[in-house]
């Protein structure tokens, strides 16, 4: 939800929650409640919380577990994902102050968490029963807001909202992180997305304060492999007002960016060779209307449907897409979510949508029906 700076920070501290639906190949399920207390770089009381940081889009891989972060209690929580889509809580583990974003490696049993108030990134291994074990934490820039894994090159990229930068970390053999690089972005980088094309890989960053999308080419080989270089033509690219979340169509042909202040989702065509973004050929505009305050966006694995979480509008917007081109076909119905849905994800089977609701501190579950409509599965699951 878009709010004045001071009001936004108070709200973020009071109830910030985010979720990553995650299922690692070959992992089972355990009720083990891990416990570890990493040492944060500063106390919660010393952290000034005021930027409009969303609880970014969930990251979905393959398997059977869901992992979320509880910003109030500074914990990572894990759940078993049942075949019905229901989440059963199994345990939790401590992290540092105000974890706001969680992601996972696609092929290795690793989870990474951006801790907004501590200015750190925490790394965890996933056990054979799904439980997490802390590997350690590394320093980030000021107010790390979002995080993405480049599984191809074993790198993690973190946007630092307060520092206007993106940091690149090498994933070592044991899963720990080593800082390799920090680059300047636009103002208030709020989300990062990785695109692996036929020849090259690119990283895109939504900059909330400067209303732009930055783009970087991932170095493919040599000593710098996995680091970023600012060589994408004509970058940064104009966005609508308040870009804060990104989703890439499974074909890699279209990138969608939600804009919290404009109440839109803007579509960009992706040049698979250069990484350059151009306005997608949608009429009357490449910007698709949403409800008030969109803060999360996700696309189902088939590429048929897109879902947008509208924080201020207390709803999820639905859209049908061309699975071949990635372009919007129709705008579907709205579905009410109480209260303040932000993070949003589709499960690996493409059957269920999960939203994290900031004010009620829980997760809503929806079943995807033919045509992309949603049916709520009650009750909500507490975080």
FENLINPE-V263065 format. One record per run of one state. SS is the DSSP state (helix for helix, strand for strand, loop for the rest). FROM is the first residue (numbers start at 1). LEN is the number of residues. If there is no record, write none. Layout:
SS;FROM;LEN
SS;FROM;LEN
//
This chain:
loop;1;4
helix;5;11
loop;16;1
strand;17;6
loop;23;21
helix;44;3
loop;47;18
strand;65;6
loop;71;4
strand;75;7
loop;82;5
strand;87;8
loop;95;4
strand;99;6
loop;105;5
strand;110;6
loop;116;4
strand;120;7
loop;127;5
strand;132;8
loop;140;4
strand;144;7
loop;151;4
strand;155;6
loop;161;4
strand;165;7
loop;172;5
strand;177;8
loop;185;4
strand;189;8
loop;197;4
strand;201;7
loop;208;4
strand;212;7
loop;219;9
strand;228;2
loop;230;7
strand;237;2
loop;239;4
strand;243;6
loop;249;5
strand;254;6
loop;260;4
strand;264;7
loop;271;6
strand;277;3
loop;280;7
strand;287;3
loop;290;4
strand;294;6
loop;300;5
strand;305;6
loop;311;4
strand;315;7
loop;322;6
strand;328;9
loop;337;4
strand;341;6
loop;347;5
strand;352;6
loop;358;4
strand;362;7
loop;369;5
strand;374;9
loop;383;1
//
